[in-house]
Amino acid sequence: MRWPGILEYFADYLPLTKKTPLITLHEGNTPLIPSSRLRQKVGVKGLFFKFEGMNPTGSFKDRGMVVAIAKAKEDGKEIVMCASTGNTSASAAAYARKAGLNCVVLIPQGKIALGKLSQALMHGAQVLAVQGNFDQALEVVRFITSHYPVALVNSLNPYRLEGQKTASFEVVEWLGGVPDFLALPVGNAGNITAYWKGFKELYTRKKITSLPKMLGFQAAGACPLVLGKPVANPQTVATAIRIGNPASWQGAIAAKEESQGLIEAVTDEEILQAQKILAEEEGIFVEPASAASVAGVLKKAREAFFRGMETVVCVLTGHGLKDPDIAMKQCEGSIEEVAPSVEEVVKILGL
Ligand code: F0G
């Protein structure tokens, strides 16, 4: 089957009108990859990875962005704007170009991964590096988009969450049922809000008869939802989730409480370890923030949280190529130099 993209495939679940332009880069339909080795380590019946890094711009943001941009186009907007730790800006820039709109992105200076920055620039977005953090950039964007004819495409825009909720539909479709747990990284908290909305919609429409427990994981240096108060100066190696005052705070807490799930913190060390384990044991390369879901599940396994018969889905939100610098740092010293000679290579390999 030709995959038509989010707007067409999930039209019945999206706020589209006859006038909505059905733009697409064929986002969505990302694989749900069964674990090969980590499943035993976690000690559950099923462990799956929803690899959102397979979206056109390499992150889950494309699902919501295609809806937000299509609606901005429908409304006659010419400029879209967002604050971003990187992935939202890459996605906004790409979809804006697809729809023929201009895009402005505000990013925290020096704190966004190289791959993401190169995407926004290549797609011709106007990139402004804010001398501050994401939360401060978002405040500026909120003001400008509510006082000038510029469309907001951060996840405060409800169309973003409408699109993002489709990932939960795919999890159910690919799995042929509802997982017991859905684990994901939490930054601005739009995604956990969107997944929960999606599952609840399926439940209301009687497509499913149970709901998963939501397991949200924040970085220890940027975990306002765990602390119960905003963090003024968030710090983490996982720059995508370096956020101190999430816009969808209430949505995240509701997802946690209604699903009887949890939102906890994982350290940078645990995040980087999980990133390496995923790459080495499962063949899946994700960016650090995405590994937070796996770091969290591994932590809960160490705490004997799982009973053994459960099915767990870890959402892997972004591709590893987004952040080559961190990846290279993780692998420092692993390249050996050698002369262009068979004997030398054979000697090193011990063959
Ligand atoms: N994982 C990745 C790779 C992200 O880029 C983000 C958020 C998250 C997880 C967290 O999702 O914000 O919905 O809780 N990135 C945003 C951005 C903030 O600007 O790209 P969330």
Residues whose N, C-alpha, C, O or C-beta is under 5 A from the ligand:
A	BS01	F0G	A83 S84 T85 G86 N87 T88 S89 P185 V186 G187 N188 A189 G190 N191 I192 A240 A289 S290 T317 G318
